[in-house]
């Protein structure tokens, strides 16, 4: 197996800057955003962009992976900072908002949790599924979540909340309201 050589600090900074700028460009202009414009906005030449991301698809996948991994990582942040039930709700809010903010993320995430046909999508799905499993398990142990709720159901419901909020006004301002309605139904019945 070939050994991966670690990136130099300046190459790492260029890579991270390209991802950040590409995410903004794709959100603004869709997946056909100009790659030359992305390189220019990141303060690098086109050659640097293509060394890191040889194709548009490679850049798109890297942006999506980065966004999904960041959302998945926030689950652990919330778990450290909040009681389990609150951590789950806060993470679902961030997950739903992320689905709206990054154009195409919603459909990628939707397929990531249901279809294992693409290795990148599968890796992203596994990351998000793992985060959901940890939060759902903790919320169940705390008694903040019904015992029959499965992590995959939570992810599908978050996808639905993002879609409903996007349909309402396209900006995600209804996410908290819809999550509140949803999580009320997910709590155990009093005395159960």
Backbone torsions as a table, in degrees:
resi	resn	phi	psi	omega
1	UNK	NA	133.6	-178.5
2	UNK	-70.5	141.0	179.1
3	UNK	-87.1	132.8	179.5
4	UNK	-84.3	125.3	-179.7
5	UNK	-81.4	130.0	-179.8
6	UNK	-64.7	148.4	180.0
7	UNK	-75.0	144.5	170.9
8	UNK	-65.0	159.9	-177.2
9	UNK	-59.4	-42.7	-179.1
10	UNK	-68.7	-36.3	177.6
11	UNK	-66.3	-39.2	178.5
12	UNK	-63.6	-43.6	178.2
13	UNK	-61.9	-43.3	178.0
14	UNK	-61.2	-44.1	180.0
15	UNK	-59.4	-49.7	-178.9
16	UNK	-64.7	-39.6	178.6
17	UNK	-65.4	-42.0	177.9
18	UNK	-61.1	-42.6	178.7
19	UNK	-62.0	-44.9	-178.6
20	UNK	-62.7	-49.5	-178.7
21	UNK	-65.7	-40.3	179.3
22	UNK	-62.9	-41.6	178.6
23	UNK	-59.6	-43.0	178.5
24	UNK	-64.8	-44.5	-178.2
25	UNK	-65.1	-42.5	179.2
26	UNK	-66.6	-35.2	177.5
27	UNK	-66.4	-38.5	-178.8
28	UNK	-76.3	-42.7	-168.4
29	UNK	-119.5	2.8	-178.0
30	UNK	80.5	-175.1	-173.6
31	UNK	-70.2	-9.7	178.9
32	UNK	-97.0	19.7	177.0
33	UNK	-55.4	146.4	-178.0
34	UNK	-66.7	124.0	178.4
35	UNK	-69.1	-35.9	176.8
36	UNK	-62.6	-39.8	177.9
37	UNK	-65.4	-39.3	178.3
38	UNK	-61.4	-46.5	179.5
39	UNK	-60.8	-45.5	-178.9
40	UNK	-61.4	-46.6	-179.7
41	UNK	-65.0	-28.1	178.5
42	UNK	-83.5	-7.5	178.7
43	UNK	77.2	28.4	177.9
44	UNK	-130.5	165.3	176.8
45	UNK	-81.0	163.6	178.9
46	UNK	-60.5	-34.5	178.8
47	UNK	-60.3	-38.9	177.9
48	UNK	-64.5	-43.2	178.5
49	UNK	-59.0	-48.3	-176.2
50	UNK	-71.9	-24.4	174.1
51	UNK	-66.3	-40.0	179.1
52	UNK	-79.4	-38.5	-174.5
53	UNK	-134.2	91.9	-173.4
54	UNK	-64.0	-19.9	179.6
55	UNK	-136.7	161.2	174.6
56	UNK	-57.5	-42.2	180.0
57	UNK	-59.9	-40.9	179.4
58	UNK	-62.8	-40.4	178.2
59	UNK	-68.0	-45.1	177.5
60	UNK	-57.8	-47.1	-179.7
61	UNK	-62.1	-41.6	-179.8
62	UNK	-64.3	-39.8	178.3
63	UNK	-63.4	-46.7	-179.4
64	UNK	-64.3	-44.6	178.9
65	UNK	-59.9	-45.6	-179.4
66	UNK	-60.4	-45.4	-179.5
67	UNK	-65.1	-44.7	-178.4
68	UNK	-67.8	-41.7	178.4
69	UNK	-62.5	-38.0	178.5
70	UNK	-65.0	-41.6	178.3
71	UNK	-65.7	-43.2	179.3
72	UNK	-62.4	-40.6	-179.6
73	UNK	-65.2	-30.6	179.2
74	UNK	-63.5	-24.7	177.5
75	UNK	-57.8	-43.8	-179.6
76	UNK	-69.0	-35.7	175.7
77	UNK	-60.6	-48.5	179.9
78	UNK	-63.8	-38.5	-179.7
79	UNK	-62.9	-34.1	178.5
80	UNK	-75.0	-31.7	-170.9
81	UNK	-94.2	-23.8	-170.2
82	UNK	-131.8	160.2	171.0
83	UNK	-60.7	152.9	-172.7
84	UNK	-52.5	-45.2	179.9
85	UNK	-63.3	-42.6	178.4
86	UNK	-67.5	-39.4	179.3
87	UNK	-59.9	-42.9	179.2
88	UNK	-62.2	-46.1	-178.7
89	UNK	-64.0	-44.4	-179.8
90	UNK	-63.1	-40.6	179.3
91	UNK	-66.9	-40.8	177.7
92	UNK	-62.0	-37.0	176.3
93	UNK	-62.2	-47.6	-179.6
94	UNK	-66.1	-40.0	177.8
95	UNK	-61.3	-47.7	-179.4
96	UNK	-63.7	-43.6	178.2
97	UNK	-63.7	-40.0	178.7
98	UNK	-62.5	-35.2	178.8
99	UNK	-63.7	-33.3	-179.4
100	UNK	-82.2	-42.4	-173.3
101	UNK	-65.9	-36.9	-177.7
102	UNK	-101.4	108.1	-178.5
103	UNK	-56.5	127.8	180.0
104	UNK	91.0	-16.7	-179.3
105	UNK	-63.5	-40.6	-178.7
106	UNK	-58.0	-48.8	-179.0
107	UNK	-69.9	-36.4	177.2
108	UNK	-64.0	-45.6	-179.7
109	UNK	-65.6	-39.8	177.7
110	UNK	-57.9	-45.1	179.2
111	UNK	-74.5	-28.1	-179.5
112	UNK	-63.8	-31.7	-178.4
113	UNK	-92.1	-3.5	-179.5
114	UNK	-125.5	-18.1	-172.5
115	UNK	-134.9	126.2	-179.3
116	UNK	-100.1	32.8	-173.6
117	UNK	-82.7	-18.1	-177.2
118	UNK	-122.9	127.8	-175.7
119	UNK	-59.9	-40.7	179.8
120	UNK	-65.4	-46.8	179.9
121	UNK	-62.7	-41.4	179.7
122	UNK	-62.8	-43.0	178.8
123	UNK	-61.8	-43.2	178.2
124	UNK	-63.1	-45.4	179.9
125	UNK	-60.6	-41.3	179.4
126	UNK	-64.0	-37.9	178.9
127	UNK	-64.2	-47.0	-179.7
128	UNK	-69.4	-40.7	177.6
129	UNK	-60.4	-42.9	178.9
130	UNK	-61.1	-42.4	178.2
131	UNK	-62.5	-45.3	179.7
132	UNK	-63.0	-41.4	179.8
133	UNK	-61.0	-43.5	-179.7
134	UNK	-63.8	-46.8	-177.6
135	UNK	-69.2	-42.2	179.5
136	UNK	-64.2	-44.3	178.6
137	UNK	-58.8	-44.9	179.9
138	UNK	-65.8	-40.8	179.8
139	UNK	-66.1	-36.6	176.7
140	UNK	-65.8	-45.3	-179.5
141	UNK	-61.3	-34.2	179.1
142	UNK	-75.2	-18.0	-176.1
143	UNK	86.6	14.3	-179.0
144	UNK	-91.7	-4.0	-175.8
145	UNK	-141.0	139.7	177.9
146	UNK	-56.3	144.4	-178.7
147	UNK	-66.4	-26.0	-175.8
148	UNK	-87.6	2.5	-179.4
149	UNK	-81.7	129.3	179.3
150	UNK	-101.8	147.9	179.4
151	UNK	-55.3	-40.8	-179.2
152	UNK	-63.3	-32.7	177.0
153	UNK	-66.1	-40.0	178.3
154	UNK	-61.6	-43.4	179.7
155	UNK	-65.2	-42.0	178.4
156	UNK	-65.7	-38.1	178.0
157	UNK	-67.1	-38.0	176.6
158	UNK	-63.1	-39.0	176.4
159	UNK	-60.5	-42.6	178.3
160	UNK	-65.3	-40.3	178.1
161	UNK	-62.5	-44.1	178.6
162	UNK	-61.4	-44.0	179.9
163	UNK	-63.6	-45.6	-179.9
164	UNK	-62.7	-42.3	-179.7
165	UNK	-67.5	-38.9	178.1
166	UNK	-64.4	-39.6	177.9
167	UNK	-66.6	-32.5	-177.7
168	UNK	-66.9	-45.6	-179.8
169	UNK	-153.5	0.9	176.9
170	UNK	78.1	-3.8	-175.0
171	UNK	-114.4	-6.7	178.5
172	UNK	81.2	15.2	-177.3
173	UNK	-72.6	-13.0	-179.7
174	UNK	-97.1	1.5	-174.9
175	UNK	-56.3	-50.8	-177.1
176	UNK	-59.5	-42.4	179.0
177	UNK	-62.0	-48.4	-178.5
178	UNK	-65.7	-37.7	176.8
179	UNK	-65.3	-37.2	178.3
180	UNK	-62.6	-45.7	177.4
181	UNK	-61.9	-41.5	-178.8
182	UNK	-67.6	-48.7	-174.6
183	UNK	-70.1	-25.7	174.0
184	UNK	-59.4	-39.1	179.1
185	UNK	-75.7	-16.5	-178.7
186	UNK	-92.1	-11.7	-179.7
187	UNK	-76.4	151.3	176.3
188	UNK	-65.0	148.6	176.6
189	UNK	-67.2	144.9	178.4
190	UNK	-54.7	133.3	178.6
191	UNK	80.2	4.0	-178.8
192	UNK	-83.4	NA	NA
